[in-house]
Amino acid sequence: MNISKTGFTAIFWFCGTLLAFGQRIDLKDLSAFKNPSNSWSLAQNVVADLNTENVLKTTKGEGILVNQSTAKKPDLIYTP
């Protein structure tokens, strides 16, 4: 029974990984998104400030999509 669960988990993980690589977005700028709000930015590194609630410290760069917003609704639309 455990072998079946392990095999299913491995196949599920593998398929998810393939899907993620197929949907990969090149994050060098925000041009892939339709009218991104000012709360979205790109960073090279992101670290959570554990002493302050809801604060992220970022290093300017590319590759990581960061949202520092207090809004409850989505404000980023991907346009392939």
N, C-alpha and C positions, 0 to 999 in steps of 0.2 A: 504494500500500500504506500509506504513512504517513498519507494523508488518511483512509483507512478507520479506522485506529487512533485518530486524533485525533477523528473523528466518534463512534466508539464510546465513547471516554473522556468526551467531552462529554455524551453521552446518559446514560451510567452515572452521572456526577457529578450531572446534573440530577435523575435519578430518586432518587438517594440524598438529595439536598437536599429533595425533596418528601416523602420518607418521614420525614426528620428533623423537618420542620415538622409533619407529621401526628401524630407521637408526642411532641410537645413537652409537657413537664411544667412547670407553674408552680412555681418554686422559691422560694416565699416562706416556707415552713416544711416540715418533714419529714412532714406528715400524709399525703402520697401513698404513704408507705412503711409496711410492716407491721413493727412493732417494730424500728426502727433502733437499732443499738448506739451507745454513747457515742463511738465513733471517727468517726462521721459528723457533719458540721456544714455549715452554709451560710456562704458568704463573699461579699463584694463583690469581693475581689481576692485572688489567690494568686500567690506568688512562691517559686521554689525557692531554697533556700540552697545555693549552689554550694560552700561551704566545709565543709558538714556533710552526710553521707550520709543520705538519706531524711528530710529535714526541709523542711517547707513553712511559709512565713510567710503568714498570712492576715489580711485586714482584715474585721472583722465586717460583715455585711450579708446580702444575698440574691442569688440568681441562679446561684451556682456551688456545686455539690455537692462536698464535700471529704472524703476519708477519710485519716485519719492513724493507721493501724493497722499492727501487725506481724503480724496474723493472715494465714494463707495461704488460708483459705476465705471465700467470700462471706458477708456478714452484712447484706445489704440487699435487701429484696424489694419490688418495686413492685407496688402493688395498684390498678389503674385503676378 
